[in-house]
Amino acid sequence: MEYDEVCVLVPTLNESETIGPVVESFAAEGFDDILVIDGGSTDGTQSIAEEKGARVVQQRGSKGKGQALQEGFEQTDAPVVLMLDGDQTYRAEDAEAMLEPIFEGRADHVIGDRFADMEDGAMTRLNEFGNGIINRAFSVIHGRDYQDILSGYRALTRESISRISLTEDYFGIETEMAVECVKHNVRTEVVPIRYLARPDDSETNLRPFRDGADIILTLYKMAKTNNPLFYFGSVGTVSLVVGVVLGTYVAVEWITANTSHEVMAFLGGLAIIFGVQLLMFGVLSDMIVTVNREQTRQLEDLTERLSADDARGARRVGGSESANAAEGANDDDAGDRPRKSPAGQEASAPERRG
């Protein structure tokens, strides 16, 4: 593989214990373009990365991984970006497997599956449990099984980066990236990788409960445009169930004890109406999104066909011009060559003109 077209993008924040070996390992694999986006480390991470040969850029925005990756995508114009964390949990030896689907034209976005080969102690049981829930929820909500949507080891083409829209500043960036790839039909492939335990001397920046809640919120929030039936339908279903329960309770109380609960009955009725309206809105929104996706797909197909036709036309025009030029050159040569006279002697130029 030609790694000249690949930028290795590493977001960091106080990774002095691990960033050196990370940069060295990828340089040893043949990567010359290693970009470190640092979120304001105070432990010498930036100087260590520079000493090892990486290009270091100070993060402008908030100290978040999502913001760092967005700035990193802006800082490089490489055709392919290989992103990973700077905590020495991802191996440079897996870079070839990560890039193979892109170099062979099978995918524009590659996810490294950490669960395929995870070292003992690489992930706590709490994190493993949370990852499992989030992956299953993603599969249900967005209809794709990417196996490990929170993996930080990914490869993307420049085209796929330009197609997706990223806004998350923190650890919800991987979730947003996966949803955007589903939304814009970016070809995605999952490859198995080896996931290592973080070195004992380095501390993680991940806070399981707060960052987990942020990831789940991102997953649900993005369903509004990618799966509106789930987004609105889930709230509508809850409201409908609450209304039915309240209505059932009021009816039972009125039948058995001749007791009326006007306020509760009113609230139950409102909940039922609200739930039905949300369900209807979800169905209509889902229909609109489906039609829009189909139209977008048709436009993309049409654009590809027109581009292919233009390329073929350019080749035909170029071939015709080359043929005409060659024919003209032959005619000129023929005009310059002397002709034989009937007696077998060469005719002079004046004779030929005469």
Summary of the structure (lengths in Angstrom):
residues: 354
radius of gyration: 31.6
end to end distance: 67.0
largest distance: 134.8
contacts: 1076
relative contact order: 0.09
helix: 58%
strand: 13%
